Every structure is written in structure tokens, then in C-alpha cells.
Amino acid sequence: MESISVDVVGDVSEVRYVGVFKIKTRLSHRDSLRKDQIRRELIGTHSESVSNQAFSIAEAFSIISAHVVDAPQWWIAAGNGMDLEDNNVVEKVLKEIEGAKKIDVDARKAKTATDKKSLEKELNEV
């Protein structure tokens, strides 16, 4: 589990939102299915008839919901962000999640490369 921090002033409300979210950078199959379920609940079963904006909002909240394990009280009080009027706050949370996911992937790739070099060295010594 990782932590991400946000400190952002709402673009509409002008309220300052500060807090730490605990997130999963990797999703299980159950998490992935839950993410898709949330997206479908938000846009309905006929997604081809929704606007691009509605689809983007649903996609953003499904990603956030799947990754967030614990959130600041202001986020929870705002219906896990759904009742906020500030797009930039939601965008900031999503951006931080995506950044943490990238760091996790990059770290695993680096470890794999290091392990590969170590194994190759070991094999060459035999």
C-alpha cells in the first residue's frame, strides 16, 4: 500500500483540500471487476449514448474508487469525491494515483532488469 498527498485549491469552490490517501497501486481481479462495475453504475448500461464528459467522469471515479483504500474525511464527506464541484481536485487525486502506479511499475521493471543481470552473471560464472 502506498500513500499519496494532495494539496489543491478547488477551481470552483476556492476551498483548499489537503490530505493523504492510502492507495493500492496494483489491482486484483476483484478490484478490476469492481472498477468496471462502478463505471457501469455511473453511466448505465447503454454507454454508447452518454456524452464524452460523462464517460470521462465515470472512468475517473471508477479508477479512484478501485485504488483508494483510505481517504481524508473531506473526500469521504463529499461522497468519495462525487459531490465535489471542483474538477481540479478530482483530477489531482487521479493524477497522483497514476503517478504512484507508474513509480510502482518502473520499480518492478528495474528490479526485473537487476535480477536478470544477476542471473546472467551467475550463469556465466558456471
C-alpha positions as a printed NumPy array, in Angstrom:
array([[  0.   ,   0.   ,   0.   ],
       [  1.209,   3.475,  -0.872],
       [  0.275,   6.976,   0.226],
       [ -0.372,   9.972,  -1.978],
       [ -0.793,  13.534,  -0.816],
       [ -2.915,  16.295,  -2.257],
       [ -2.887,  19.998,  -1.527],
       [ -5.102,  21.805,  -4.002],
       [ -7.482,  24.759,  -4.07 ],
       [-10.784,  23.987,  -5.765],
       [-11.204,  25.729,  -9.121],
       [-14.869,  26.489,  -8.399],
       [-15.281,  26.422,  -4.613],
       [-11.898,  28.022,  -3.867],
       [-11.697,  25.679,  -0.863],
       [ -8.269,  24.279,  -0.027],
       [ -8.241,  20.477,   0.084],
       [ -5.314,  18.856,   1.861],
       [ -4.899,  15.234,   2.785],
       [ -3.311,  11.855,   2.407],
       [ -4.91 ,   8.969,   0.553],
       [ -3.821,   5.385,   1.072],
       [ -3.968,   3.535,  -2.22 ],
       [ -3.288,   0.233,  -3.92 ],
       [ -1.03 ,   0.678,  -6.922],
       [ -1.928,  -2.761,  -8.272],
       [ -5.445,  -4.148,  -8.584],
       [ -6.626,  -7.687,  -8.037],
       [ -9.13 ,  -9.268, -10.405],
       [-11.859,  -8.442,  -7.885],
       [-10.701,  -4.811,  -7.796],
       [-10.711,  -4.62 , -11.601],
       [-14.217,  -6.045, -11.788],
       [-15.374,  -3.621,  -9.079],
       [-13.824,  -0.745, -11.055],
       [-15.79 ,  -1.754, -14.15 ],
       [-18.963,  -2.212, -12.086],
       [-18.66 ,   1.3  , -10.667],
       [-18.143,   2.777, -14.139],
       [-21.236,   0.96 , -15.449],
       [-23.292,   2.053, -12.416],
       [-22.373,   5.667, -13.096],
       [-23.07 ,   5.716, -16.834],
       [-25.687,   2.991, -17.103],
       [-25.814,   0.001, -19.39 ],
       [-26.041,   1.979, -22.635],
       [-22.66 ,   3.669, -22.549],
       [-22.74 ,   4.454, -26.265],
       [-25.392,   7.117, -25.632],
       [-23.543,   9.041, -22.899],
       [-21.534,  12.18 , -23.506],
       [-17.751,  12.092, -23.566],
       [-17.749,  14.181, -20.396],
       [-19.999,  11.736, -18.543],
       [-17.871,   8.817, -19.677],
       [-14.674,  10.573, -18.542],
       [-16.147,  11.392, -15.142],
       [-17.349,   7.811, -14.664],
       [-13.98 ,   6.435, -15.739],
       [-12.097,   8.766, -13.367],
       [-14.245,   7.863, -10.365],
       [-14.113,   4.152, -11.13 ],
       [-10.305,   4.284, -11.189],
       [-10.128,   6.323,  -7.997],
       [-12.638,   4.082,  -6.216],
       [-10.735,   0.929,  -7.157],
       [ -7.395,   2.263,  -5.923],
       [ -8.289,   4.255,  -2.781],
       [ -8.226,   2.269,   0.44 ],
       [ -8.442,   5.195,   2.86 ],
       [ -9.148,   8.867,   2.215],
       [ -9.265,  12.177,   4.066],
       [-12.517,  12.985,   5.825],
       [-13.378,  15.775,   3.379],
       [-13.235,  13.281,   0.488],
       [-15.449,  10.775,   2.295],
       [-17.909,  13.511,   3.353],
       [-18.171,  14.547,  -0.309],
       [-19.456,  11.095,  -1.292],
       [-15.942,   9.878,  -2.099],
       [-15.43 ,  12.96 ,  -4.225],
       [-18.655,  12.602,  -6.219],
       [-20.293,  15.613,  -4.565],
       [-17.354,  17.964,  -5.152],
       [-17.92 ,  20.722,  -7.684],
       [-14.209,  21.145,  -8.367],
       [-12.864,  19.194, -11.322],
       [ -9.267,  20.017, -10.493],
       [ -9.468,  18.288,  -7.104],
       [-10.614,  15.038,  -8.694],
       [ -8.015,  15.449, -11.445],
       [ -5.288,  15.928,  -8.816],
       [ -6.269,  12.748,  -6.946],
       [ -6.358,  10.79 , -10.212],
       [ -3.005,  12.236, -11.332],
       [ -1.373,  11.26 ,  -8.031],
       [ -2.758,   7.712,  -8.295],
       [ -1.475,   7.378, -11.854],
       [  1.918,   8.712, -10.751],
       [  2.152,   6.199,  -7.908],
       [  1.2  ,   3.391, -10.306],
       [  3.965,   4.454, -12.706],
       [  6.55 ,   4.546,  -9.904],
       [  5.494,   1.019,  -8.883],
       [  5.751,  -0.303, -12.451],
       [  9.121,   1.385, -13.007],
       [ 10.461,  -0.062,  -9.743],
       [  9.332,  -3.561, -10.689],
       [ 10.906,  -3.209, -14.146],
       [ 14.179,  -2.038, -12.597],
       [ 14.151,  -4.967, -10.175],
       [ 13.494,  -7.385, -13.018],
       [ 16.395,  -5.93 , -15.006],
       [ 18.698,  -6.173, -11.98 ],
       [ 17.591,  -9.753, -11.297],
       [ 18.185, -10.649, -14.954],
       [ 21.719,  -9.219, -14.899],
       [ 22.455, -11.031, -11.67 ],
       [ 21.215, -14.317, -13.093],
       [ 23.191, -13.837, -16.302],
       [ 26.323, -13.132, -14.273],
       [ 25.71 , -16.212, -12.176],
       [ 25.198, -18.361, -15.286],
       [ 28.389, -17.016, -16.886],
       [ 30.372, -17.974, -13.8  ],
       [ 29.284, -21.595, -14.047]])
